[in-house]
Amino acid sequence: ITEDFSLSPSQQGILGSIALWGNVILAIPIGWWTARFGPKIVVSVALFVSGGLLFLGGWSPIFSVLLVARLLFGITLFALAPPGALLVQQWFPQNRIVTVNSINSLFFGIMMGGGLFLTPFILELANGQWRITFYLFGALVLFLTVVWMLFARERRNSGRSEIQQEELPQSAGVLAGALKHPDMWVAGFGMVGAGLVWSAFMNFF
């Protein structure tokens, strides 16, 4: 990519980090907005769009197109978090949510680590063509989108009435109430520290 677009080190850093910028600006609005819809449809749309954005990134004729594709790709990935939380609440009792989240973190680590490990081999099989590598990952995401749409299920009336489920994401006091909990701030700043370390490592990598 650097050779094709003659990127400077600054442009490389921007390209490597821009997928996270959209989350910084839109994390709370996305969470509030996507909570209005069923988790299955939100995940389906986010996966489908992210797959399309990978194809757009691979096609990019200029650096700015690749930059925008990567920014939007990051936003679609972060849009998966709110419906994921809702699905966990629908299917598991409260005393198992921590365990389920731990398993989710395990799979996320396998996905990220496996992706980083396999990318050089995929790139080599593609004769060094980074665009083909993008297309292959895009095809994989679209395949997973179809699998998700075929087999994903939502569980209605799981511990709350329909009225409560509809009112919860629309309540203006939900965010204000969450900000009052000190534990949330501790966890949030912990995630900031972990994110900074991860970003620094990835840019160096």
N, C-alpha and C positions, 0 to 999 in steps of 0.2 A: 504494500500500500504506500509506504514511504517513497519507494522508487517511482511508482506510477504517478503519484501526485506531487512529488518533490516536496515532501513535508519537512518543516523545520522541527526541532525538538519541542518548541512550544505548541505547534499544531499537533504533534503526536500526543502530547499531554492532554490537550483539549479533547482529542478524539477518544483517548482512553478513559476520560472522566465524564464526558458529556452525558452518558447514559444515566448518571446519577443526578444530574442537575435538575431534570424535570421532577424528580421525586422531592427534592428540597423545596421546590416552589408549589408543587401540586399534591403532595402526599395527603394532607388533610382534606382538601376539596374532593379528591378522587375517592377517598374512603367514605366521605359523607354522601357523595353522589351514587357510587356503585352499590351502597347498602340499600338503596331504594328498589333494586332489581333482584331477581332470583340469582343465587350464586352460580347455578349451572350456566345460565345464559351469559353472565358476565365473564366467566372463565372461558366459555366458548368463543365469544367475540374477541377477548384479549389475546387468546392463543392464535386465532385466525389472523388478526391484524399483525401480531408479532411475526408470524411466518411470512406474511406479505412484505413486511419491512425488511426482513433478511434478504428477500429477493431484490427489493429496491436497493439495499446496500450493495449487493453484488453487482447490480447493473450500473451503479453510480458512474456517470461520465465525468463528474467533477467532484472535488473534495467537499464542497458545501452540501451537495445532495447526500453524500455518505454521512456527513455530520448530522443533518436533519433526520435521516433514517435511524441513526444510532440513538439520537435524543428521543425520538418517538418510541423506539424499541424499548428503551429503559422505562418509559412511562407505562407502556402496556404490561411490562413485567411486574411493576409495582402495583398495578391495578389488580393483580391476582391475589394480593394479600388479604384485603377485606373479605371477599367471598370465601377465601380459604378459612378464615376465622369463623365465619358463619356456619360453614359446613361442619367444622369440628364441633361447634356448639349443638348443631342439629343431631349429630350421630353419636356423641359420646357424653357420658355423665361428667359432672364437674370434677370429680376426684380423679379422672383419668386424662384430663386435658393437658396437664403438664407432661405426662408420658407421651401422649400423642404428638405434642409439639416437639418433644425431644426426637421422636422418630422422624418427624418432618425435617428437622435440622440435619439428621443423619442422611436422609435422602438428598437434601439440598447439597450437603458436602460431597456426596458421591457424584451428584450431577456436575457440580462446579469442578471438582478435582478430575473427574473422568473426562469432562470437556477439555480442560487444559491439557490433560495427558494425551488425549487422542488427536487434538487439532494438528500437531506437527505431522503425525502419520497420515491424517486425511489430506493435509496440504501436499505431502510428498506423493501420495497416490494421485492427486490432481495435477501432478507435474508442476508444482509450485504456483498454481493459479489460485490466488486468494478468492477470486470471484466465484469459481466453481465450489470452493469450500463454503462460501456463504450460501450458495444455492442448495448444497447438500444439507446444511443445517436447517435452511428454510423448509425443505421437503420433509425433514424429520419432524419439525414443529407442526406442519400441516397434517402429517400422518397422526401425530398425537392428538391433534384437535379432533379429527374424525373419531378416534378411539374414545376420547372423552365424551363427545356428543352421543355416542352409541351406548356407553355403559354408565355414565355418571347419573346419579340419582339424588334427589333432594328429599328430605324427611320433613313433612309438614307437622305442625302442632306438636313440636318436641319440647314440651315443658312450658310453652307460652301460648296464649290464645292468638288467633290471627290478628285481632285488634292490637294487641301488645306488640306483635312482630312488625306491624305496619307503622306504629307510632314511634318505636325506638329509634330508627335511623333518622327520623325527621325532627326529633326533639332538639330545640335550640340549646337546651341546657346540658346536653350530653357532653360536649367538648368542655364546657366550663366546669362541669362536675368532675371530669377526668383530670383536669389540670390541678384540682385541689388535693389530689393524692400524692404525697411525697414519694411513695414507691415508684410512681410512674416517672417522676423526674430522675430518680436514681437510675432506673432502667434505661431511660432515654439517653442520659449522658454516658452511660456505659456503652450503649450502642454507638453513640457518636465516636467514642474512643476506639472501639473495635473497627468501626467503618474507616476512620482515618488511617489506622494501621494497615488495614486491608488495601485501601486505595494506594497508599505509599508503596506497599509491596508490589501491587499489580502494575503500577507505573514503572517501577524499577524492572520488573520482570519483562 
